[in-house]
């Protein structure tokens, strides 16, 4: 099959969850002898035209110059390029700035859309933008040939709101087996003597709830925040917590081995996502043997079940930090590793996507 993957900033991953997923999926499909192309922003630091056999098409992306409007330009140009490539399958990851152009996709290809999370519920958006996103979501549902839900919560939402079926395929992760203590030594850290948050620095990821809880707690262990802080909200956060000596903003880190080691040796890993589906960074924390403290919502609970600590508010964070004895929660760590082996491994996810593509070939 000739397959295109659209909707990310490109591979290798240098940004976030969708990019991490796209990298694993593209490489897995290529290794199964498929012709795979990933569309990539021209601003991506990797400039080659192939990545381990996966083709990369670099598309002009003016987002850094003009802001959000640039996403629409990038998506439009990506979709227009697909019209001359004779793809069998086009996998569109997300819909926020692309669904208004879905009718421009080539009619000879099957358009499969991964619906991602509930974008219109993201608190960073104004009411007008949220209204637009609800409309964009409806367009994606109507104009895609096939829908994929990365969580059972999203699948249920789509069925209730639009009376449509979608195929549930979660994301995956690789079990981290070779921790290297010297990696965290480079950050002047001691194993299990620091706490960690890895996320895009956006309001719906509960960043302020978590950091306010950290500030209020008696616990003085180093608290690391990993995520690009060179944004308006990121700069606001750094300024707000600049007086807290134990809170350190490390910026974006995209080296998977460093991230896995930082996760593995953390005392407690915080996952504050509230509107997404099966979040890749959560699976990677599970696969890294992190003890997880997650925001209490249906998306996180569907994955973690009883194998996590949960929070809803600042006081929950403070109480957990003040009373945590990590050793008594080892069973949670063990159970989450088993989930990765059984349900959230990339070999299985790649097989499910390949089978889906084959079923819906035109």
C-alpha positions as CSV (number, residue, x, y, z in Angstrom):
1,X,0.0,0.0,0.0
2,X,1.0,3.6,-0.6
3,X,0.3,5.4,2.6
4,X,0.5,9.1,3.6
5,X,0.4,10.4,7.1
6,X,-0.7,14.1,7.6
7,X,-1.4,16.3,10.5
8,X,1.8,16.4,12.4
9,X,4.8,18.7,12.4
10,X,6.9,15.9,11.1
11,X,9.3,13.1,12.1
12,X,11.6,12.3,13.8
13,X,9.6,13.5,16.8
14,X,10.6,17.0,17.9
15,X,7.4,18.1,19.3
16,X,4.8,15.9,21.0
17,X,2.5,12.9,21.2
18,X,1.2,12.8,17.6
19,X,4.7,13.1,16.2
20,X,5.9,10.3,18.5
21,X,3.0,8.1,17.3
22,X,3.5,9.0,13.6
23,X,7.2,8.1,13.9
24,X,6.6,4.7,15.3
25,X,3.7,3.9,13.0
26,X,5.5,5.1,9.8
27,X,8.6,3.1,10.6
28,X,6.5,0.0,11.5
29,X,4.5,0.1,8.3
30,X,7.7,0.7,6.2
31,X,9.3,-2.4,7.8
32,X,6.2,-4.3,6.7
33,X,7.0,-3.4,3.1
34,X,4.6,-0.5,2.6
35,X,5.4,2.7,0.8
36,X,5.0,5.4,3.6
37,X,5.2,9.1,3.4
38,X,5.0,11.6,6.3
39,X,4.3,15.3,5.7
40,X,6.6,17.5,7.6
41,X,6.8,21.3,8.4
42,X,9.7,23.0,6.5
43,X,10.7,24.4,9.9
44,X,11.4,20.9,11.3
45,X,15.1,20.6,12.2
46,X,15.4,17.3,10.3
47,X,15.9,18.3,6.6
48,X,16.5,14.9,4.8
49,X,14.0,13.5,2.4
50,X,13.9,10.0,4.0
51,X,14.0,8.8,7.6
52,X,15.0,5.1,7.9
53,X,13.2,4.3,4.6
54,X,10.1,6.5,5.3
55,X,9.7,9.3,2.7
56,X,9.4,12.8,4.1
57,X,7.8,15.7,2.1
58,X,8.7,19.1,3.5
59,X,5.8,21.6,3.3
60,X,5.9,25.3,3.8
61,X,4.6,26.2,7.2
62,X,4.3,29.8,8.2
63,X,3.0,29.2,11.8
64,X,6.1,30.6,13.4
65,X,5.6,33.9,11.4
66,X,1.9,34.4,11.5
67,X,0.6,32.2,14.4
68,X,-2.3,29.8,14.3
69,X,-3.4,30.9,10.8
70,X,-0.2,29.3,9.5
71,X,-1.5,25.8,10.5
72,X,-4.3,26.3,8.0
73,X,-1.8,27.1,5.3
74,X,0.4,24.1,6.1
75,X,-2.6,21.7,6.1
76,X,-4.0,23.2,2.9
77,X,-0.6,22.8,1.1
78,X,-0.2,19.3,2.5
79,X,-3.6,18.2,1.2
80,X,-3.0,19.8,-2.2
81,X,0.2,17.8,-2.5
82,X,-1.6,14.5,-1.9
83,X,-3.6,15.1,-5.1
84,X,-0.6,14.3,-7.3
85,X,0.9,11.4,-5.3
86,X,-1.6,8.5,-6.0
87,X,-1.9,7.3,-2.4
88,X,-4.0,4.3,-1.5
89,X,-4.5,5.5,2.1
90,X,-4.3,9.0,3.7
91,X,-4.2,8.9,7.5
92,X,-5.1,12.3,8.8
93,X,-4.0,12.8,12.4
94,X,-6.4,15.4,14.0
95,X,-8.8,17.8,12.2
96,X,-8.5,21.2,13.9
97,X,-7.1,23.2,11.0
98,X,-7.5,20.6,8.2
99,X,-11.1,19.4,8.0
100,X,-12.3,22.5,6.1
101,X,-10.1,21.2,3.2
102,X,-11.0,17.5,3.4
103,X,-13.0,17.7,0.2
104,X,-9.8,18.5,-1.6
105,X,-8.3,15.1,-0.8
106,X,-7.9,12.9,-3.9
107,X,-11.0,10.8,-4.6
108,X,-9.0,7.7,-5.3
109,X,-7.6,7.5,-1.8
110,X,-9.3,6.3,1.4
111,X,-9.3,9.1,4.0
112,X,-9.0,7.8,7.5
113,X,-9.0,10.4,10.4
114,X,-7.7,9.9,13.9
115,X,-10.1,12.2,15.8
116,X,-7.7,12.9,18.7
117,X,-9.2,14.5,21.8
118,X,-12.1,16.9,22.4
119,X,-10.4,19.9,20.9
120,X,-13.3,22.3,21.5
121,X,-13.0,21.7,25.2
122,X,-9.5,23.0,25.5
123,X,-9.6,26.0,27.8
124,X,-6.9,27.9,25.9
125,X,-9.4,28.6,23.1
126,X,-12.0,31.5,23.1
127,X,-15.7,30.7,22.8
128,X,-15.6,31.6,19.1
129,X,-12.7,29.3,18.4
130,X,-14.4,26.5,20.4
131,X,-17.5,27.0,18.2
132,X,-15.3,26.7,15.1
133,X,-13.7,23.5,16.4
134,X,-17.1,21.9,17.0
135,X,-17.9,22.7,13.4
136,X,-14.5,21.4,12.2
137,X,-15.1,18.2,14.2
138,X,-18.5,17.7,12.5
139,X,-16.8,18.2,9.1
140,X,-14.2,15.6,9.9
141,X,-16.9,13.1,10.9
142,X,-18.9,13.7,7.7
143,X,-16.1,13.8,5.2
144,X,-13.8,11.1,6.4
145,X,-14.3,7.6,5.0
146,X,-13.2,6.0,8.3
147,X,-12.8,7.3,11.8
148,X,-10.3,6.1,14.4
149,X,-10.7,6.8,18.2
150,X,-7.6,6.5,20.3
151,X,-9.7,6.0,23.5
152,X,-12.9,4.3,24.4
153,X,-14.1,7.7,25.8
154,X,-13.7,9.3,22.4
155,X,-15.4,6.4,20.6
156,X,-18.4,6.7,23.0
157,X,-18.5,10.4,22.5
158,X,-18.6,10.2,18.7
159,X,-21.3,7.5,18.8
160,X,-23.5,9.5,21.1
161,X,-23.0,12.9,19.3
162,X,-23.0,11.8,15.7
163,X,-24.4,8.2,15.7
164,X,-21.3,7.0,13.9
165,X,-19.0,4.1,14.5
166,X,-15.3,4.5,14.8
167,X,-12.5,2.0,15.2
168,X,-10.8,2.0,18.6
169,X,-7.0,1.8,18.2
170,X,-5.0,3.3,21.1
171,X,-1.4,4.4,21.0
172,X,1.5,2.3,22.1
173,X,4.8,2.4,23.9
174,X,8.0,0.4,24.2
175,X,9.0,-1.0,27.6
176,X,12.1,0.8,28.9
177,X,14.6,-1.8,30.0
178,X,18.0,-0.2,30.4
179,X,18.0,2.7,32.9
180,X,21.2,4.7,33.1
181,X,21.7,6.5,36.3
182,X,24.4,8.7,34.8
183,X,21.8,10.3,32.6
184,X,20.0,11.9,35.5
185,X,23.3,12.7,37.1
186,X,23.8,15.2,34.3
187,X,20.9,17.1,35.7
188,X,22.3,16.9,39.3
189,X,19.5,14.5,40.3
190,X,19.3,11.6,42.7
191,X,17.2,8.5,41.9
192,X,13.7,8.8,43.3
193,X,14.5,12.1,45.0
194,X,12.6,14.4,42.5
195,X,9.1,14.7,41.0
196,X,8.4,15.2,37.4
197,X,5.8,16.7,34.9
198,X,6.2,16.3,31.1
199,X,3.5,18.0,29.0
200,X,2.8,20.7,26.5
201,X,2.5,23.8,28.7
202,X,-1.2,24.5,28.1
203,X,-3.9,25.2,30.6
204,X,-5.9,22.0,30.0
205,X,-2.9,20.0,31.1
206,X,-3.5,21.1,34.7
207,X,-0.1,22.8,34.9
208,X,-1.1,25.5,37.4
209,X,-3.1,23.1,39.6
210,X,-0.1,20.8,39.9
211,X,2.4,23.6,40.5
212,X,0.2,25.4,43.0
213,X,-0.1,22.1,44.8
214,X,3.7,21.7,44.7
215,X,4.1,25.3,46.0
216,X,1.7,24.6,48.9
217,X,3.2,21.3,50.0
218,X,5.8,20.8,52.7
219,X,7.7,18.5,50.2
220,X,10.8,20.3,49.0
221,X,12.1,17.7,46.5
222,X,13.1,19.1,43.2
223,X,10.1,19.4,40.8
224,X,11.0,19.3,37.1
225,X,8.8,20.7,34.4
226,X,9.6,19.4,30.9
227,X,7.9,21.1,27.9
228,X,8.5,24.0,25.6
229,X,8.2,27.2,27.7
230,X,9.0,29.6,24.8
231,X,5.3,30.4,24.4
232,X,3.1,33.1,25.9
233,X,1.7,30.7,28.5
234,X,5.1,29.1,29.1
235,X,6.6,32.4,29.9
236,X,3.7,33.3,32.2
237,X,4.3,30.0,34.1
238,X,8.0,30.6,34.5
239,X,7.3,34.1,35.8
240,X,4.6,32.9,38.2
241,X,6.8,30.3,39.8
242,X,10.2,32.0,39.6
243,X,10.3,32.4,43.4
244,X,9.8,28.6,44.0
245,X,13.4,27.3,44.4
246,X,12.4,23.6,43.9
247,X,10.5,24.1,40.6
248,X,12.7,24.0,37.6
249,X,11.6,24.5,33.9
250,X,13.9,22.4,31.7
251,X,12.2,23.3,28.4
252,X,11.5,20.8,25.7
253,X,13.5,17.6,25.7
254,X,13.0,15.3,22.7
255,X,15.7,12.7,23.3
256,X,13.7,9.6,24.1
257,X,16.4,7.9,26.1
258,X,16.8,11.0,28.4
259,X,13.1,11.3,28.8
260,X,12.7,7.6,29.7
261,X,15.5,7.8,32.3
262,X,14.0,10.9,33.9
263,X,10.6,9.2,34.1
264,X,12.1,6.0,35.4
265,X,14.0,7.6,38.3
266,X,11.3,10.1,39.3
267,X,9.6,9.6,42.7
268,X,6.3,10.6,41.2
269,X,5.3,11.4,37.6
270,X,2.4,13.9,37.1
271,X,0.0,13.6,34.2
272,X,-2.5,16.4,34.1
273,X,-4.1,16.0,30.7
274,X,-7.9,16.5,30.8
275,X,-9.3,16.5,27.2
276,X,-7.3,14.0,25.2
277,X,-7.8,10.4,24.5
278,X,-5.0,7.8,25.1
279,X,-2.1,10.1,25.5
280,X,1.3,8.7,24.2
281,X,3.2,10.4,27.0
282,X,1.1,8.6,29.6
283,X,1.9,5.3,28.0
284,X,5.6,6.1,27.9
285,X,5.5,6.9,31.6
286,X,3.8,3.5,32.3
287,X,6.4,1.8,30.1
288,X,9.2,3.6,32.0
289,X,8.0,2.2,35.4
290,X,6.9,5.6,36.7
291,X,4.6,5.9,39.7
292,X,1.9,8.0,38.2
293,X,-0.4,10.7,39.7
294,X,-3.0,11.5,37.1
295,X,-5.9,14.0,36.7
296,X,-9.1,12.1,37.6
297,X,-11.1,11.9,34.4
298,X,-12.6,9.2,32.2
299,X,-9.7,9.3,29.7
300,X,-6.9,8.7,32.2
301,X,-9.0,6.3,34.3
302,X,-9.8,4.1,31.3
303,X,-6.1,3.5,30.9
304,X,-4.8,3.4,34.5
305,X,-7.7,2.1,36.4
306,X,-6.7,1.5,40.0
307,X,-3.0,1.7,39.2
308,X,-2.5,5.4,39.7
309,X,-2.8,8.1,42.3
310,X,-5.4,10.7,41.2
311,X,-6.0,14.4,41.8
312,X,-8.7,16.9,41.0
313,X,-7.5,20.0,42.8
314,X,-4.6,21.8,44.5
315,X,-5.3,20.2,47.8
316,X,-5.1,16.7,46.4
317,X,-1.7,17.4,45.0
318,X,-0.5,18.8,48.3
319,X,-1.8,15.9,50.3
320,X,-0.2,13.3,48.0
321,X,3.2,15.0,48.1
322,X,3.1,15.4,51.8
323,X,2.2,11.8,52.5
324,X,3.6,9.7,49.7
325,X,5.5,6.5,50.5
326,X,6.5,5.3,47.1
327,X,7.4,1.7,48.1
328,X,3.8,0.8,49.0
329,X,2.6,1.5,45.4
330,X,5.0,-0.9,43.6
331,X,2.0,-3.1,42.5
332,X,0.7,-0.1,40.5
333,X,4.0,0.1,38.6
334,X,4.0,-3.6,37.9
335,X,0.4,-3.7,36.7
336,X,1.0,-0.8,34.3
337,X,4.0,-2.6,32.7
338,X,1.7,-5.6,32.1
339,X,-0.8,-3.3,30.4
340,X,1.9,-2.1,28.0
341,X,2.8,-5.7,27.2
342,X,-0.7,-6.8,26.6
343,X,-2.6,-3.8,25.2
344,X,-0.4,-0.8,24.4
345,X,2.6,-2.3,22.5
346,X,3.5,-0.8,19.1
347,X,3.7,-4.2,17.4
348,X,0.0,-4.7,18.1
349,X,-1.0,-1.1,17.2
350,X,0.9,-1.2,13.9
351,X,-0.8,-4.5,13.0
352,X,-4.3,-3.0,13.8
353,X,-3.6,0.0,11.6
354,X,-2.4,-2.2,8.8
355,X,-5.5,-4.4,9.0
356,X,-7.7,-1.3,9.1
357,X,-6.0,0.1,6.0
358,X,-6.4,-3.2,4.1
359,X,-10.1,-3.5,5.0
360,X,-10.8,-0.1,3.6
361,X,-8.7,0.0,0.4
362,X,-10.7,1.4,-2.4
